[in-house]
Structure formats: C-alpha cells, structure tokens
Amino acid sequence: MMNGTPITALPLDAEPPAPGDGHWAPVFAGFLGWTLDAFDFFLVVMCQVEIGKTFNATKEQMAFAIAISLFFRPVGALIFGLLADRYGRRLPLMLDLVFYSIVEVASGLAPNYTTFLVLRALFGIGMGGEWGVGASLAMEKVPPKLRGVLSGLLQEGYAMGYLLAAASFGIIAPRWGWRPLFFIGGLPAILALFVRYHIKESEVWERTKSKDWSSLIKAIFANWKPFLYLVALMAAMNFASHGTQDLFPRLLRDDHQFSQHRVSWITVVMQVGAILGGLVFGYLSDRIGRRWAMVLAFVLAILIIPMWAFSHSLVPLVTGAFLIQFMVQGAWGVIPAHINELSPDSVRGFLPGFSYQCGVLIAATVDLIEPILSNRYGLAKAMAIVAAAVFFGAALITALGREKKGVTFGEGQPTPAGGFP
C-alpha cells in the first residue's frame, strides 16, 4: 500500500483546472529537453574513440568518462527534484537547462582528460535533474486518457537525442573533429526561455504542494516502499537501455570493422526503431495496462538477441538493431506515465526522478561490466549475456509491481492494481 501525505482540500466553490489544459507546450518542452540531454550524453558514446585519441585515454578510461555522467545523475535528481516539489516545476527546470548547457559547451573546450572527466560529472548532475522535473510537469498537464501515448512521445526524446548525436557525428566529426559537436549543447539555454514564457506552473503542484520543508521531507520518508520498488524497476530499465546502446557503436567498429560513417547511420536507424517503439507501446499501455505492455516488449526483445548480437551481414544486423531498440525503448515509452502515476502528488517532482537516477547509478556499472566480460567472451557475446539477463529481470520486476493507469492527479491516491509494493 502506498503512503502519502494528505491532499489539501479545495474550497467547495473552486473548480480545479482541466487536467489537460495547456498540455502540448510542457510535453514539447519535456521532449526537447530530454532530446538535448540525450544528445549531449551520446556525443561521448559516439566520439569516445576520437576523444580518447585527443587525450591519450584508454578504452577503459573512456568507458569511465561515459559512466561518470551516470554516477552523478542521482545528485541532480535529488537537488532539482526537491526544488520542484517545494517551489514548483518551472523554475528548477529552467535553472537545470541553463546549467547543463554551460557545462556541455565547456566540455568541448576541455584541455585534458581530467578536466573533461570533471565536466562530465557536472553534466551528469544536470542530466539527472531534467527528466524528473520535466516529466512530472508534462504528466501532470496531460489528460489521463492520453497519458500513455504522450508518455511514449516524451520518453523518446532520449532516442531522438541519440539519433541526432549519431547523425551529427557522421556529418560534423569527419570534417571538424569532435569539439564543435559539444558547442551545440548550448541550445537548452534557449529552451529555458520557452519554458519561461510559454508554460504555466503545474496546477496539481499548486493544489497539493507541501506547506514547508519539514512536511516535504516527511512525505518523502513516508513513501520509502514505493521508492525501493521504483529503484529496482529503474535499475533494470537502465541496464536494458545502456547495456544495448552505450557500447554498440564500439561493437560495430571493432567486431565488424565498419567505418565511422556507417556506424553513424546504423545508429540512426536503430534510434528510429526506438522512437517508433516508444510510441507504439506507450499507446498500447493505454489499452492493456502499463505493466503488461512493458512485459510484452521485454519478452519480444529476448527473442531478438541472437539477430542483434551475432549477425555477420549488414541487413540482419541492422534489422536486429532496429528491433531490439523498438522493444527496449518501447518499454521505456511507458515509464514516464507509469512511475508518475505510482508517485503520490506531494512528492511527484522528487520521487520519479530520484528513483530513476538511483536506478541509473546502479546500472552505470554495465559500462564497466561489458568491457570486462568482453575480455573473456568477446564484446558481442558479453552484450548478449547482459541483455538476456536484464530483459528477463526487467520483465519479472515489472510483472510483480503495481500500476495506477489513468489515475487523476490531485484527487487522492487510490490503491494501485497488482502486487508489490
């Protein structure tokens, strides 16, 4: 049973704003913010060989440069999530967008590996703060009947960011090197202006906000059971996504000897599959439920692993990459709706984002586990082993959980359907 602080009652003569009032602007802002976040993160994934050459860094050091952003994401979720539940969604979101824009531009100016590493840690703080605040703002604005499909749209900003990073890498890096790519990371500062002038504060937050810091902290500790469940779920989800994405460009280069250009465009095709999967399974979750849509996606993903990991010719390899991301990011497309629905009103700015990023912290080890396993089994087999294990685990954890599909935010917390917690 989920616990939460009591909802502040509305005056008898007051009518709450329509749940979907003005929802397209926050969904667009959340999508674009997550797109730019993912774009910045995956620039390191795509450019790790080139950056390593510039700084004389080993493969293991560049893998750590990817992982360190993941390690620091919970810090950002903690800081900006608390601010979002105490002071509203808009201001923390704007501050976060400007912060990680500055850090990203600075990454392109880094003179050495140590400086680059510090900047990637700071970027992780910014990346960790954006998702929780942006998703809570968007999901609180969206009509319940559209929450699943728009959840898929919002989450696939991540895939769109990866797609843009891959395309930019293929177009810009061969001509001008890796540094100019990071200067594009200044764009989120412009998005902050859009949030400032085109998005209103969440009506749900205004009606259910904690009266002071003490009330907020009590509400957070009162929800420790759903927090632990969400951390387990999000660890499995992040193992699935990072385990199939982060080192895949290296697999294409090292095992298949593909050119920089071909790696770039295979990655683009892969992310098209991710975007379509997020929309399809997000829509499906509005019909069959959040949990069973996610379980279906992971079961199908298990069946695709051999084609994805062990194909030797181009067509089945690209098909496998497309389908694996269709399924993995299909499951991810349900997440913004699912975990925001599982979170009580009083801590929705904090709980989804912080549990998500704690899951990231646990799953960040995959960028170290797969290279270690590859020393014994080869990278393809190592990635296949990890994928099979985490797909099964994610399906199991999802099936054992609960859901509150279509709940109206700001009107109390009915008992969720399903099992634990």
PASEVO-642192 format. One record per residue: z negated, y negated, x negated of N, C-alpha, C in turn. Coordinates in steps of 0.2 Angstrom, whole numbers. Layout:
BEGIN
Z, Y, X, Z, Y, X, Z, Y, X
...
% end
This chain:
BEGIN
0, 6, -4, 0, 0, 0, 0, -6, -4
5, -11, -3, 5, -17, -7, 0, -22, -5
-3, -25, -10, -8, -30, -8, -5, -37, -9
-8, -42, -6, -5, -49, -7, -10, -54, -4
-10, -60, -6, -14, -65, -3, -12, -67, 4
-16, -69, 8, -14, -70, 15, -9, -76, 15
-4, -76, 20, 1, -81, 21, -2, -87, 24
-1, -92, 22, -3, -98, 25, 0, -99, 32
-3, -100, 37, 0, -100, 44, 3, -107, 45
9, -107, 49, 12, -113, 50, 9, -116, 56
9, -123, 57, 7, -126, 63, 11, -123, 69
8, -123, 75, 11, -120, 81, 17, -123, 83
18, -130, 82, 24, -133, 84, 29, -134, 78
28, -130, 73, 33, -131, 67, 37, -125, 68
44, -126, 66, 49, -120, 66, 51, -120, 58
50, -114, 56, 52, -113, 49, 60, -113, 48
62, -116, 42, 69, -117, 41, 73, -110, 42
79, -110, 44, 83, -104, 44, 83, -101, 38
82, -94, 37, 82, -91, 31, 88, -92, 27
94, -92, 30, 100, -93, 26, 102, -100, 25
98, -105, 27, 100, -112, 26, 102, -114, 19
108, -115, 18, 110, -118, 11, 110, -112, 6
112, -106, 7, 111, -101, 3, 116, -100, -3
122, -103, -1, 128, -102, -6, 126, -105, -13
124, -111, -12, 123, -115, -19, 118, -112, -23
112, -109, -21, 107, -106, -25, 110, -99, -28
114, -95, -23, 117, -89, -26, 122, -91, -31
126, -96, -30, 131, -98, -35, 127, -100, -42
122, -104, -41, 118, -106, -47, 115, -100, -51
112, -95, -47, 109, -89, -50, 114, -85, -53
120, -84, -50, 126, -80, -53, 128, -83, -59
129, -90, -59, 132, -93, -65, 127, -93, -71
120, -95, -69, 115, -95, -74, 115, -88, -77
115, -83, -74, 114, -76, -76, 121, -74, -80
127, -77, -78, 133, -76, -82, 132, -79, -89
130, -85, -89, 130, -88, -96, 124, -85, -100
119, -83, -97, 114, -79, -101, 116, -73, -104
120, -69, -100, 123, -63, -102, 128, -64, -107
132, -70, -106, 137, -71, -111, 134, -73, -118
129, -77, -118, 126, -78, -124, 123, -72, -128
120, -68, -124, 117, -62, -127, 122, -57, -129
128, -56, -126, 133, -51, -128, 137, -54, -133
137, -60, -135, 140, -63, -141, 138, -59, -147
131, -58, -147, 129, -55, -153, 131, -47, -153
131, -44, -147, 134, -37, -147, 141, -37, -149
145, -42, -147, 152, -41, -149, 153, -43, -156
149, -48, -159, 151, -51, -165, 146, -48, -171
142, -43, -169, 137, -40, -174, 140, -39, -181
146, -36, -181, 149, -34, -187, 151, -41, -191
154, -46, -188, 156, -52, -191, 149, -56, -193
144, -56, -189, 138, -60, -191, 135, -56, -197
135, -49, -197, 132, -46, -202, 135, -47, -209
142, -48, -209, 145, -49, -215, 144, -56, -217
143, -61, -213, 141, -68, -215, 134, -68, -218
130, -64, -215, 123, -65, -218, 121, -59, -222
126, -55, -224, 125, -49, -228, 119, -44, -225
119, -43, -219, 114, -40, -215, 117, -33, -213
113, -28, -214, 115, -21, -212, 116, -19, -205
118, -14, -203, 119, -12, -196, 112, -12, -193
107, -9, -196, 101, -9, -193, 98, -16, -192
99, -20, -197, 97, -27, -196, 100, -31, -190
106, -29, -189, 110, -32, -183, 108, -29, -177
106, -23, -177, 103, -20, -171, 97, -23, -169
93, -25, -174, 86, -28, -173, 87, -35, -170
93, -38, -173, 94, -45, -170, 96, -45, -163
99, -39, -160, 100, -38, -153, 94, -37, -150
90, -32, -153, 84, -30, -149, 78, -36, -149
78, -40, -154, 73, -45, -154, 73, -50, -148
79, -51, -145, 80, -55, -139, 77, -52, -133
78, -45, -133, 75, -41, -128, 67, -41, -128
65, -41, -134, 57, -40, -135, 54, -47, -133
57, -52, -133, 54, -59, -131, 55, -61, -124
60, -57, -121, 61, -59, -114, 55, -59, -109
50, -54, -110, 44, -55, -106, 40, -61, -107
40, -64, -113, 37, -71, -114, 40, -76, -109
46, -76, -109, 50, -81, -105, 48, -80, -97
48, -74, -95, 47, -72, -88, 40, -74, -86
35, -73, -91, 28, -75, -90, 27, -82, -89
30, -86, -94, 29, -93, -93, 33, -96, -87
39, -95, -87, 43, -98, -81, 42, -95, -74
39, -89, -74, 38, -86, -68, 31, -89, -65
26, -90, -69, 20, -93, -67, 22, -100, -65
26, -104, -68, 28, -111, -66, 31, -111, -60
35, -106, -59, 39, -105, -52, 35, -104, -46
30, -100, -47, 25, -99, -41, 20, -105, -40
19, -109, -46, 14, -114, -45, 18, -121, -43
23, -122, -46, 27, -129, -45, 33, -128, -41
35, -122, -39, 42, -122, -36, 47, -119, -41
53, -117, -38, 58, -113, -41, 63, -118, -45
64, -124, -43, 69, -128, -45, 68, -131, -52
62, -134, -53, 60, -137, -60, 60, -132, -65
56, -126, -65, 56, -122, -70, 63, -119, -72
68, -118, -67, 74, -116, -68, 78, -121, -72
78, -127, -70, 81, -132, -74, 79, -133, -81
72, -133, -82, 70, -133, -89, 72, -127, -93
72, -121, -90, 74, -115, -94, 82, -115, -96
86, -118, -91, 93, -118, -93, 94, -123, -99
91, -129, -99, 92, -133, -104, 89, -130, -111
83, -127, -110, 80, -124, -116, 85, -119, -120
87, -114, -116, 91, -109, -119, 98, -111, -121
101, -117, -118, 107, -120, -120, 106, -123, -127
101, -126, -129, 99, -129, -135, 99, -123, -140
95, -118, -139, 94, -113, -144, 101, -109, -145
105, -108, -140, 111, -105, -141, 116, -109, -146
116, -115, -145, 120, -119, -149, 118, -119, -156
111, -119, -157, 108, -119, -164, 110, -112, -167
110, -107, -163, 112, -100, -166, 119, -100, -170
123, -104, -167, 130, -105, -170, 129, -109, -177
124, -112, -178, 123, -116, -184, 118, -113, -189
116, -107, -187, 111, -104, -192, 113, -103, -199
110, -105, -204, 112, -104, -211, 111, -98, -214
106, -94, -211, 105, -87, -214, 102, -82, -209
101, -76, -211, 99, -71, -206, 92, -72, -203
87, -75, -207, 81, -76, -205, 80, -81, -199
84, -87, -200, 84, -92, -195, 88, -89, -189
93, -86, -190, 97, -83, -184, 92, -78, -180
88, -74, -183, 83, -70, -180, 78, -74, -176
75, -79, -179, 71, -83, -175, 74, -86, -169
80, -89, -170, 83, -92, -164, 85, -87, -159
86, -80, -161, 87, -75, -156, 81, -73, -152
75, -74, -155, 69, -73, -152, 68, -78, -147
69, -85, -149, 68, -90, -144, 73, -90, -138
79, -87, -140, 84, -86, -134, 81, -81, -129
78, -76, -132, 75, -71, -128, 70, -74, -123
66, -79, -125, 62, -82, -120, 66, -86, -115
71, -89, -116, 75, -92, -111, 78, -88, -107
81, -82, -109, 84, -77, -105, 79, -74, -101
73, -72, -103, 68, -69, -99, 66, -74, -93
66, -80, -94, 64, -85, -89, 69, -86, -83
76, -85, -85, 81, -87, -80, 81, -82, -74
81, -76, -75, 83, -71, -70, 78, -71, -64
71, -71, -66, 66, -71, -61, 66, -77, -56
67, -83, -60, 66, -89, -56, 73, -90, -52
78, -88, -55, 85, -89, -51, 85, -84, -45
83, -78, -47, 84, -73, -41, 79, -74, -36
73, -76, -37, 68, -77, -32, 71, -83, -27
73, -88, -30, 76, -94, -27, 82, -92, -22
87, -88, -25, 93, -86, -21, 91, -81, -16
87, -76, -17, 85, -71, -12, 81, -74, -6
77, -79, -8, 73, -82, -3, 77, -87, 2
83, -89, 0, 88, -93, 4, 93, -88, 8
94, -82, 5, 99, -78, 8, 97, -75, 15
101, -75, 20, 100, -71, 26, 98, -64, 25
93, -61, 28, 92, -54, 26, 97, -49, 27
102, -50, 32, 107, -45, 33, 113, -46, 28
113, -51, 24, 117, -52, 18, 114, -51, 11
108, -49, 11, 104, -49, 5, 107, -44, 0
109, -38, 3, 111, -33, -2, 118, -35, -6
123, -37, -2, 129, -38, -5, 129, -44, -9
125, -49, -7, 124, -55, -11, 120, -54, -17
115, -49, -17, 111, -47, -22, 116, -44, -28
121, -40, -25, 126, -37, -30, 130, -43, -33
132, -48, -29, 136, -53, -32, 131, -57, -38
125, -58, -36, 121, -62, -41, 120, -58, -47
118, -51, -46, 117, -47, -52, 123, -47, -57
129, -46, -54, 135, -45, -58, 137, -51, -62
133, -57, -61, 134, -62, -66, 133, -59, -73
129, -54, -74, 127, -51, -80, 134, -48, -83
137, -44, -78, 143, -41, -81, 149, -46, -82
149, -51, -78, 154, -57, -79, 153, -60, -86
146, -61, -88, 145, -64, -94, 147, -59, -100
146, -53, -99, 149, -48, -104, 156, -48, -104
159, -49, -99, 167, -49, -99, 169, -55, -102
166, -61, -101, 168, -67, -104, 167, -67, -111
161, -64, -113, 160, -63, -121, 165, -59, -124
167, -54, -121, 172, -49, -124, 179, -53, -124
181, -56, -119, 187, -60, -119, 187, -66, -124
181, -69, -125, 181, -75, -129, 181, -72, -136
178, -66, -138, 178, -63, -144, 185, -61, -146
189, -59, -141, 195, -57, -143, 200, -62, -144
199, -68, -141, 203, -74, -142, 201, -79, -147
195, -80, -148, 192, -85, -152, 190, -83, -159
187, -77, -160, 184, -75, -166, 189, -73, -171
195, -70, -169, 200, -69, -174, 203, -75, -178
203, -81, -174, 206, -87, -176, 201, -91, -180
195, -92, -177, 190, -97, -179, 183, -94, -181
182, -88, -181, 176, -84, -183, 171, -84, -177
165, -82, -178, 160, -81, -173, 156, -87, -171
155, -92, -176, 151, -98, -174, 153, -102, -168
159, -103, -167, 161, -108, -162, 160, -104, -155
159, -98, -155, 158, -94, -148, 151, -97, -146
146, -98, -150, 139, -99, -148, 139, -107, -146
144, -111, -148, 143, -118, -145, 145, -118, -138
149, -113, -135, 150, -113, -128, 143, -112, -124
138, -109, -128, 132, -108, -125, 128, -115, -123
131, -120, -124, 128, -127, -122, 130, -128, -114
134, -124, -111, 136, -125, -104, 130, -125, -99
125, -121, -100, 120, -120, -95, 116, -127, -94
116, -131, -99, 113, -138, -98, 117, -142, -92
123, -141, -91, 127, -144, -86, 125, -141, -79
124, -134, -79, 122, -131, -73, 115, -133, -71
111, -136, -75, 104, -139, -73, 105, -145, -69
111, -149, -70, 112, -154, -66, 114, -152, -59
118, -147, -59, 120, -144, -52, 114, -142, -48
109, -139, -51, 103, -137, -48, 99, -143, -46
99, -148, -50, 95, -154, -48, 98, -158, -42
104, -158, -41, 107, -162, -36, 110, -158, -30
111, -152, -31, 114, -148, -25, 110, -143, -22
104, -141, -25, 99, -136, -22, 93, -138, -20
91, -137, -14, 84, -139, -12, 79, -133, -14
73, -135, -14, 67, -131, -15, 67, -125, -10
64, -119, -12, 64, -114, -8, 58, -115, -2
61, -115, 4, 56, -116, 10, 51, -111, 10
52, -105, 8, 47, -99, 8, 42, -101, 3
44, -103, -3, 38, -105, -8, 34, -111, -5
37, -116, -2, 33, -122, 1, 28, -119, 6
30, -114, 10, 25, -112, 15, 20, -107, 13
21, -104, 7, 17, -98, 5, 14, -99, -2
15, -105, -5, 13, -106, -12, 5, -106, -12
3, -104, -18, -5, -104, -19, -7, -111, -20
-13, -112, -18, -16, -119, -17, -18, -121, -24
-19, -117, -29, -21, -119, -36, -20, -113, -40
-21, -114, -47, -20, -109, -52, -25, -103, -51
-31, -104, -49, -35, -98, -48, -33, -93, -42
-30, -96, -37, -28, -92, -31, -21, -88, -34
-17, -91, -38, -11, -88, -40, -13, -82, -45
-18, -83, -49, -20, -78, -54, -23, -72, -50
-27, -73, -45, -30, -68, -41, -24, -64, -37
-19, -68, -34, -14, -64, -31, -10, -60, -36
-9, -62, -42, -6, -58, -47, -10, -51, -48
-16, -52, -50, -20, -46, -51, -21, -42, -45
-21, -44, -39, -21, -40, -33, -15, -36, -32
-10, -37, -36, -4, -33, -35, -2, -29, -41
-7, -26, -44, -6, -23, -50, -2, -16, -49
-3, -13, -43, 0, -7, -42, 8, -7, -41
10, -12, -37, 17, -13, -37, 20, -15, -43
16, -19, -47, 18, -21, -54, 20, -16, -58
15, -11, -59, 16, -5, -63, 22, -1, -61
23, 0, -54, 29, 4, -52, 35, 0, -54
36, -7, -53, 42, -11, -54, 43, -10, -62
38, -10, -66, 39, -10, -73, 42, -3, -75
40, 2, -72, 43, 9, -73, 50, 9, -71
51, 6, -65, 58, 6, -62, 63, 2, -67
60, -4, -69, 65, -8, -73, 66, -6, -80
61, -2, -83, 62, 1, -89, 68, 6, -89
67, 10, -84, 73, 15, -83, 80, 11, -82
80, 6, -78, 86, 2, -76, 89, -1, -83
84, -3, -87, 87, -7, -93, 89, -1, -98
85, 4, -99, 88, 10, -103, 95, 12, -101
96, 12, -95, 103, 14, -92, 108, 9, -94
107, 2, -93, 112, -3, -95, 112, -4, -102
107, -5, -106, 108, -6, -113, 110, 0, -117
108, 6, -114, 110, 12, -118, 117, 13, -117
120, 11, -112, 128, 12, -111, 132, 6, -113
129, 0, -115, 133, -6, -116, 132, -8, -123
126, -9, -126, 125, -13, -132, 128, -10, -138
129, -3, -139, 132, -1, -145, 139, 2, -143
141, 2, -137, 148, 4, -135, 153, 1, -139
153, -6, -140, 159, -9, -145, 159, -6, -152
153, -4, -154, 152, -1, -161, 155, 6, -161
154, 10, -155, 157, 16, -155, 164, 16, -155
167, 11, -151, 174, 10, -151, 177, 9, -158
174, 5, -162, 176, 3, -168, 175, 9, -173
169, 12, -174, 168, 16, -179, 171, 23, -178
170, 26, -171, 172, 33, -170, 180, 33, -168
182, 28, -165, 189, 28, -163, 194, 23, -167
191, 20, -171, 194, 15, -176, 199, 10, -172
196, 8, -167, 200, 3, -163, 200, -4, -166
205, -8, -165, 205, -15, -168, 200, -19, -164
199, -25, -167, 194, -30, -164, 197, -32, -157
204, -33, -157, 207, -35, -150, 207, -29, -145
208, -23, -147, 207, -18, -142, 200, -17, -139
195, -17, -144, 188, -17, -142, 187, -22, -137
189, -28, -138, 188, -34, -133, 190, -32, -126
196, -30, -126, 199, -29, -119, 197, -22, -116
195, -17, -119, 192, -11, -116, 185, -14, -113
182, -18, -117, 175, -21, -114, 177, -25, -108
182, -29, -108, 184, -32, -102, 185, -28, -96
189, -22, -97, 190, -18, -91, 183, -14, -89
179, -13, -94, 173, -10, -92, 169, -14, -88
169, -21, -89, 165, -25, -85, 168, -27, -78
174, -26, -78, 177, -27, -71, 175, -21, -67
174, -15, -69, 171, -10, -66, 164, -11, -64
160, -15, -68, 153, -16, -67, 153, -21, -61
157, -26, -61, 157, -31, -56, 158, -28, -49
164, -24, -49, 165, -21, -43, 160, -16, -40
157, -12, -45, 151, -8, -43, 145, -11, -40
144, -17, -43, 138, -21, -40, 139, -23, -33
145, -25, -32, 147, -27, -25, 147, -22, -20
150, -16, -22, 151, -10, -18, 144, -7, -16
140, -6, -21, 133, -3, -20, 128, -8, -17
129, -14, -18, 125, -19, -15, 126, -19, -8
133, -19, -6, 134, -19, 1, 132, -12, 4
133, -7, 1, 131, 0, 3, 123, 0, 4
119, -4, 0, 112, -4, 1, 110, -7, 8
114, -11, 10, 113, -14, 17, 114, -9, 22
117, -4, 21, 119, 1, 26, 114, 7, 25
113, 10, 19, 110, 16, 19, 103, 15, 16
101, 9, 14, 95, 8, 11, 95, 7, 3
91, 3, 0, 91, 1, -7, 90, 7, -11
85, 11, -10, 84, 17, -14, 90, 22, -15
92, 24, -9, 97, 29, -9, 104, 27, -11
105, 20, -11, 112, 18, -14, 111, 18, -22
105, 17, -24, 104, 17, -31, 104, 24, -34
101, 29, -30, 101, 36, -32, 108, 39, -32
112, 37, -27, 119, 39, -27, 122, 37, -33
122, 31, -35, 125, 28, -41, 123, 32, -47
117, 33, -48, 115, 37, -54, 117, 44, -55
117, 47, -49, 119, 54, -49, 127, 55, -51
131, 50, -48, 138, 50, -50, 139, 48, -57
134, 44, -60, 135, 42, -67, 134, 48, -71
129, 52, -69, 128, 58, -74, 135, 62, -74
138, 63, -69, 144, 67, -69, 150, 64, -73
150, 57, -75, 155, 54, -78, 153, 54, -86
147, 56, -88, 146, 55, -95, 151, 59, -100
153, 65, -98, 157, 68, -103, 164, 64, -104
167, 61, -99, 173, 57, -100, 172, 51, -104
166, 48, -102, 164, 41, -105, 163, 42, -113
159, 47, -115, 157, 48, -122, 161, 52, -126
165, 57, -123, 168, 62, -128, 176, 62, -127
179, 57, -123, 186, 57, -123, 189, 54, -130
195, 57, -131, 198, 55, -138, 204, 51, -137
207, 51, -131, 213, 47, -130, 211, 41, -126
216, 36, -126, 214, 30, -123, 213, 30, -116
217, 33, -112, 217, 32, -104, 210, 35, -102
209, 41, -103, 202, 44, -101, 196, 40, -103
196, 38, -110, 191, 34, -112, 190, 28, -109
195, 24, -107, 194, 18, -103, 192, 19, -96
195, 24, -93, 193, 26, -86, 186, 28, -86
183, 32, -91, 176, 33, -91, 172, 27, -92
174, 23, -96, 170, 16, -97, 170, 12, -91
175, 12, -88, 176, 8, -81, 171, 11, -76
171, 18, -75, 167, 22, -70, 160, 22, -72
158, 22, -78, 151, 23, -80, 148, 16, -78
151, 10, -80, 148, 4, -78, 149, 2, -71
154, 5, -67, 154, 4, -60, 148, 7, -57
145, 13, -59, 139, 16, -57, 133, 13, -59
133, 12, -66, 126, 9, -68, 125, 2, -65
130, -2, -66, 129, -9, -63, 130, -9, -55
132, -4, -52, 132, -3, -45, 124, -2, -43
121, 2, -47, 114, 2, -46, 110, -4, -47
112, -8, -52, 109, -14, -54, 110, -19, -48
116, -19, -45, 118, -24, -40, 113, -24, -34
109, -18, -33, 104, -18, -28, 97, -21, -30
96, -22, -37, 90, -24, -39, 87, -31, -37
91, -36, -37, 88, -42, -35, 85, -42, -28
89, -39, -23, 86, -39, -17, 80, -34, -16
81, -28, -20, 76, -23, -19, 69, -25, -22
69, -28, -28, 62, -29, -31, 59, -36, -28
64, -40, -26, 61, -46, -22, 58, -45, -16
61, -40, -12, 58, -38, -6, 52, -34, -7
51, -31, -12, 45, -27, -14, 39, -32, -16
41, -38, -18, 36, -43, -20, 33, -47, -15
27, -48, -14, 24, -52, -10, 26, -60, -11
26, -64, -5, 28, -70, -5, 25, -75, -11
18, -74, -11, 14, -78, -16, 15, -77, -23
19, -72, -25, 20, -70, -32, 27, -69, -33
32, -71, -29, 39, -69, -30, 42, -72, -36
40, -78, -38, 43, -81, -44, 41, -77, -50
35, -74, -50, 32, -71, -56, 34, -64, -56
32, -60, -51, 31, -53, -51, 38, -49, -52
44, -51, -49, 50, -48, -50, 52, -49, -58
52, -55, -60, 55, -57, -66, 51, -54, -72
44, -54, -71, 40, -52, -77, 40, -44, -77
40, -41, -71, 41, -34, -72, 48, -32, -74
53, -35, -73, 59, -34, -75, 59, -35, -83
56, -40, -85, 57, -41, -93, 52, -37, -96
46, -34, -93, 42, -29, -97, 46, -23, -97
50, -21, -92, 54, -16, -92, 60, -16, -98
62, -22, -99, 67, -24, -104, 63, -23, -111
57, -25, -112, 53, -24, -118, 53, -16, -120
51, -12, -115, 51, -5, -116, 58, -2, -118
63, -4, -114, 70, -2, -115, 73, -4, -121
70, -10, -124, 74, -13, -130, 74, -8, -136
69, -3, -136, 69, 2, -141, 76, 6, -141
80, 6, -136, 86, 10, -135, 91, 8, -141
91, 1, -143, 95, -1, -148, 93, 1, -155
87, 4, -155, 84, 7, -161, 85, 15, -161
84, 17, -155, 84, 25, -154, 91, 28, -155
96, 24, -152, 103, 27, -153, 105, 27, -160
104, 22, -164, 106, 22, -171, 103, 28, -175
96, 29, -173, 93, 34, -177, 95, 41, -175
96, 42, -168, 99, 49, -166, 106, 50, -169
110, 44, -169, 117, 45, -172, 117, 47, -179
112, 46, -183, 112, 49, -190, 112, 56, -190
110, 60, -184, 110, 67, -184, 115, 70, -180
117, 66, -174, 121, 69, -169, 128, 65, -169
129, 59, -172, 134, 55, -171, 133, 50, -165
136, 45, -165, 134, 40, -160, 136, 42, -153
142, 45, -152, 144, 47, -146, 139, 52, -142
137, 57, -146, 133, 62, -143, 126, 59, -142
124, 54, -147, 117, 51, -146, 117, 47, -139
123, 43, -138, 123, 39, -132, 123, 43, -126
127, 49, -126, 127, 54, -121, 120, 56, -119
116, 58, -124, 110, 61, -123, 105, 56, -120
105, 50, -122, 101, 45, -119, 103, 43, -112
110, 43, -111, 112, 41, -104, 110, 47, -99
111, 53, -101, 109, 58, -96, 102, 58, -95
97, 57, -100, 90, 57, -99, 88, 51, -94
91, 45, -96, 89, 39, -92, 92, 39, -85
98, 41, -84, 101, 41, -77, 96, 46, -73
94, 52, -75, 90, 56, -71, 83, 53, -70
80, 50, -75, 74, 47, -74, 74, 41, -69
80, 37, -70, 80, 31, -65, 81, 33, -58
85, 39, -57, 86, 41, -50, 79, 44, -47
75, 47, -52, 69, 50, -49, 64, 45, -48
63, 40, -52, 58, 34, -51, 60, 30, -45
67, 29, -44, 69, 26, -38, 68, 29, -31
69, 36, -31, 68, 40, -25, 61, 41, -24
56, 40, -29, 49, 41, -27, 46, 34, -25
50, 29, -25, 47, 22, -24, 48, 21, -16
46, 14, -15, 46, 12, -8, 52, 7, -7
53, 4, -1, 58, -1, 0, 56, -5, 6
58, -11, 6, 57, -15, 12, 63, -19, 14
69, -15, 15, 75, -18, 16, 75, -22, 22
78, -28, 21, 79, -33, 26, 73, -37, 29
67, -36, 25, 61, -40, 27, 62, -47, 27
59, -51, 32, 60, -58, 32, 54, -61, 28
56, -65, 23, 51, -68, 18, 48, -73, 22
41, -74, 20, 37, -79, 23, 34, -77, 29
35, -71, 32, 32, -69, 38, 27, -63, 38
24, -62, 32, 19, -57, 31, 22, -51, 27
18, -46, 26, 20, -41, 22, 19, -34, 25
24, -32, 29, 24, -25, 32, 24, -19, 27
21, -14, 29, 21, -8, 25, 28, -6, 23
29, -5, 16, 35, -3, 14, 37, 5, 16
43, 6, 17, 45, 13, 19, 45, 17, 12
44, 23, 12, 44, 28, 6, 37, 29, 3
37, 31, -3, 31, 34, -6, 28, 29, -11
27, 31, -17, 23, 27, -22, 26, 20, -23
23, 14, -23, 15, 14, -24, 12, 12, -17
% end
